[in-house]
């Protein structure tokens, strides 16, 4: 097979805890099994696959636990929560994927790498946090939250939430290890939840930072660093669209970086939904990547075959 590719697949955290469910471990395992069909197909066809994932709902659960148990045990900082969810979700994904491959007669080892991602402690977002995390609070709870050192902002129409920095990812500490594992033929799960945000001191030592890195931006950086051929971003829609959910909605089979940036500047891709995915796509292409595919879980296999989704190129 001459068209084997290295593909980084970015899986959303909401694919594992579906909206409207309690998010029990049994439900998460069931959803994980459902989400891996297309990935199994890619591996069966001979592609080298690196799987990344979000962790928003799972990190939110940890933060609720922090609050509920704060009188009995010290709360975990955000960087540790990201590491925790990388481990727990990586375990679920690795086990479910390995089992699915066995059922397909494919012998392939799957490994999870708890990944640290270097950020700049002087990133502008450190002084102006905007990333919502954790549960919703009433206006009457805000003062008590701010006394804990939290920055609170209103999530319009939903309540008040804690906001934390979301700095840009600059480097991946374990990049060479991940590349070696890919080259050895393993399926790798990495940069879960965007990776554990760390700062690197002048002597090379690392220290965790309380922040959240965008999963798609981290996935794009990883794809560049391991010389991936394609970045596949799986989301809740089949294709990228402008004027979304309006009478004049227009979706795209193909887009250029220039078109993406034009529509982004016009406000077509909101920060809370398609915006970070478009930014990640453009970043990967600008770093030398061949193409980015954005589509839904259901159409992932067809997208890799060029028959579905939105393809973004230079």
C-alpha positions in Angstrom: 0.0 0.0 0.0 1.7 3.2 -1.2 -0.7 5.8 0.1 -0.2 5.1 3.8 -0.4 8.3 5.8 0.3 9.5 9.3 -3.0 11.0 10.5 -3.6 12.9 13.7 -7.3 12.5 14.7 -8.7 15.0 17.2 -11.6 13.6 19.1 -13.9 15.9 21.1 -14.4 15.2 24.8 -18.2 15.5 24.2 -17.9 12.3 22.1 -17.3 10.4 25.3 -19.8 12.1 27.6 -22.8 12.9 25.4 -25.0 15.8 26.2 -28.1 14.8 28.3 -26.4 11.7 29.9 -25.2 11.4 33.4 -21.7 10.5 32.2 -21.3 7.3 34.2 -18.2 5.2 33.5 -20.4 2.6 31.8 -21.9 5.3 29.5 -18.4 6.7 28.8 -17.1 3.3 27.8 -20.1 2.7 25.6 -19.7 6.1 23.9 -16.0 5.5 23.5 -16.6 2.2 21.7 -19.1 3.9 19.4 -16.6 6.6 18.5 -13.8 4.4 17.3 -15.2 2.7 14.2 -13.7 5.1 11.7 -10.4 5.1 13.5 -10.3 1.3 13.4 -10.9 1.5 9.7 -8.0 3.9 9.2 -5.6 1.6 11.1 -6.9 -1.5 9.2 -6.1 0.3 5.9 -2.5 0.7 7.0 -2.5 4.4 8.1 -0.4 5.4 11.2 -2.9 7.0 13.6 -2.3 9.4 16.5 -5.4 10.0 18.6 -6.0 13.2 20.6 -9.0 14.1 22.6 -10.8 16.8 24.5 -11.6 16.6 28.2 -14.0 19.5 28.9 -16.9 17.5 30.5 -14.4 15.2 32.4 -12.4 18.1 33.8 -15.7 19.7 34.8 -16.5 16.6 36.9 -13.2 16.8 38.6 -13.8 20.5 39.5 -17.2 19.6 41.0 -15.5 16.9 43.0 -12.9 19.5 44.2 -15.7 21.6 45.5 -17.7 18.8 47.1 -14.7 17.4 48.9 -12.8 20.6 49.7 -13.5 20.4 53.4 -11.9 16.9 53.6 -9.1 16.8 51.0 -7.0 19.5 49.3 -8.3 20.3 45.8 -6.3 19.4 42.8 -4.9 22.2 40.6 -6.0 22.3 37.0 -2.7 21.0 35.6 -3.0 17.9 37.7 -6.7 17.5 36.6 -5.6 17.6 33.0 -3.0 14.9 33.8 -5.6 12.8 35.6 -8.1 13.0 32.7 -5.3 12.1 30.2 -4.7 9.0 32.2 -8.3 7.9 32.8 -9.6 8.8 29.3 -6.4 7.4 27.7 -7.1 4.1 29.5 -10.6 4.0 28.2 -9.6 4.9 24.6 -6.7 2.5 24.5 -8.6 -0.4 25.9 -11.6 0.1 23.7 -9.5 0.7 20.6 -7.3 -2.4 21.2 -10.4 -4.5 21.8 -12.0 -3.2 18.5 -8.8 -4.0 16.6 -8.6 -7.5 18.0 -12.2 -8.1 16.8 -11.2 -6.9 13.3 -8.2 -9.2 13.3 -5.7 -6.4 13.5 -2.7 -6.9 15.8 -1.6 -3.4 16.9 -0.4 -2.1 20.2 -2.1 1.1 21.5 -0.3 3.3 24.0 -1.3 6.4 26.0 1.3 9.1 26.6 0.6 11.6 29.4 1.8 14.7 27.5 3.2 18.0 28.7 2.8 21.1 26.5 5.0 24.1 26.9 3.3 27.5 27.1 4.6 31.1 27.6 3.8 32.3 31.2 3.6 35.8 29.6 1.0 34.7 27.1 -1.7 37.5 26.9 -4.4 35.1 28.1 -2.6 34.7 31.4 -3.8 38.2 32.4 -7.1 38.0 30.6 -8.6 34.5 31.2 -11.5 33.7 28.9 -11.9 29.9 29.0 -14.9 28.7 31.0 -14.4 25.7 33.3 -16.3 23.9 35.9 -19.9 24.2 37.1 -22.3 27.1 36.9 -22.9 29.4 39.8 -25.6 31.9 40.8 -24.8 35.6 41.0 -25.0 35.3 44.8 -22.2 32.8 44.8 -19.7 35.0 42.9 -18.2 36.8 45.9 -17.4 33.5 47.7 -15.8 32.2 44.5 -13.6 35.3 44.1 -12.3 35.0 47.6 -10.7 31.7 46.5 -8.7 33.6 43.9 -10.9 32.6 41.0 -11.8 35.0 38.2 -15.5 34.8 37.4 -17.4 35.8 34.3 -21.0 35.5 33.3 -21.8 32.9 30.7 -24.7 34.8 29.1 -28.1 33.1 29.8 -26.5 30.2 31.7 -25.0 31.6 34.9 -21.6 32.5 36.3 -18.5 30.3 35.8 -14.8 30.3 36.6 -12.6 31.4 33.7 -8.9 30.4 33.3 -6.1 31.2 30.9 -5.9 29.4 27.6 -2.4 30.1 26.3 -1.1 29.0 22.9 0.9 25.8 22.8 4.5 26.3 21.9 6.2 22.9 22.2 5.5 19.3 23.2 7.8 17.9 25.8 7.3 14.2 24.7 7.3 14.9 21.0 10.3 12.6 20.2 9.0 9.8 22.3 5.6 10.1 20.5 7.4 10.1 17.1 9.4 7.1 18.0 6.3 5.2 19.0 4.6 6.1 15.7 7.6 5.0 13.7 7.6 1.7 15.6 4.1 1.1 14.4 2.1 1.8 17.6 -1.1 3.7 17.8 -0.5 6.6 20.1 -3.0 8.6 22.2 -1.4 11.9 23.2 -2.1 15.6 24.2 -5.3 14.6 25.8 -7.3 17.7 26.9 -4.8 19.9 25.1 -1.9 18.5 27.2 -0.7 19.5 30.7 0.3 23.2 30.4 3.9 23.7 31.7 6.4 26.5 31.6 10.1 25.8 30.9 12.7 27.5 33.0 16.0 28.7 31.6 17.7 25.6 33.0 15.3 23.4 31.2 13.2 22.3 34.2 9.4 22.3 34.0 6.6 23.6 36.2 2.9 23.1 35.8 0.6 26.1 35.1 -3.1 26.4 36.0 -4.5 26.8 32.5 -6.3 25.0 29.8 -4.8 24.5 26.3 -7.2 24.3 23.3 -7.3 20.7 22.2 -7.4 21.5 18.5 -4.4 23.9 18.7 -2.4 21.3 20.6 -3.4 18.6 18.1 -2.3 20.9 15.2 1.1 21.5 16.9 1.5 17.7 17.5 0.7 17.0 13.9 3.4 19.4 12.7 6.0 18.1 15.2 5.5 14.4 14.1 5.4 15.3 10.4 1.8 14.1 10.0 0.3 14.1 6.5 -3.2 15.0 7.7 -5.0 16.4 10.6 -8.6 15.2 11.0 -10.7 17.3 13.4 -13.9 15.5 14.4 -16.8 17.7 15.6 -20.6 17.9 15.7 -21.2 19.0 12.1 -20.5 17.3 8.8 -18.9 20.3 7.1 -17.7 23.9 7.8 -20.3 26.4 7.1 -20.8 30.2 7.1 -24.1 31.9 8.2 -24.6 28.8 10.3 -28.2 27.8 11.0 -29.4 30.8 9.0 -31.6 30.7 5.8 -28.5 31.6 3.7 -26.2 29.0 5.3 -23.4 27.8 3.0 -21.3 24.8 3.7 -18.0 23.9 2.0 -16.4 20.8 0.5 -13.0 22.6 0.1 -11.5 25.8 1.6 -8.2 27.5 1.4 -6.3 29.1 4.4 -7.0 32.5 2.9 -10.8 31.8 2.7 -10.8 30.5 6.3 -9.0 33.6 7.6 -11.3 35.9 5.6 -14.4 34.4 7.1 -12.8 34.2 10.5 -12.1 38.0 10.4 -15.8 38.5 9.5 -16.9 36.7 12.7 -18.3 33.6 10.9 -16.5 31.1 13.2 -17.3 31.8 16.9 -14.6 31.2 19.6 -16.8 28.8 21.4 -17.4 26.4 18.5 -15.7 26.4 15.0 -13.2 29.2 15.6 -10.5 27.3 17.4 -10.8 24.5 14.8 -10.3 26.9 11.9 -7.3 28.5 13.7 -5.8 25.1 14.3 -6.3 24.1 10.7 -4.6 27.2 9.4 -1.8 26.8 11.9 -1.1 23.2 10.7 -1.1 24.2 7.0 1.2 27.2 7.6 3.6 24.9 9.4 3.9 22.8 6.3 1.0 20.3 6.7 -0.7 19.0 3.6 -4.3 19.2 4.5 -6.9 19.3 7.3 -10.2 17.5 7.3 -13.1 18.8 9.4 -16.2 16.6 9.7 -18.4 14.6 12.1 -17.6 11.3 13.7 -20.1 9.6 11.4 -18.3 10.7 8.2 -14.7 10.3 9.4 -13.9 7.4 7.1 -15.4 9.0 4.0 -13.5 12.2 4.8 -10.1 10.4 4.8 -11.1 8.9 1.5 -11.9 12.4 0.1 -15.7 11.8 0.0 -17.0 13.9 2.9 -16.3 16.8 5.2 -14.5 20.0 4.5 -10.9 19.8 3.2 -8.6 22.8 4.0 -5.4 23.3 2.1 -2.9 26.0 1.4 
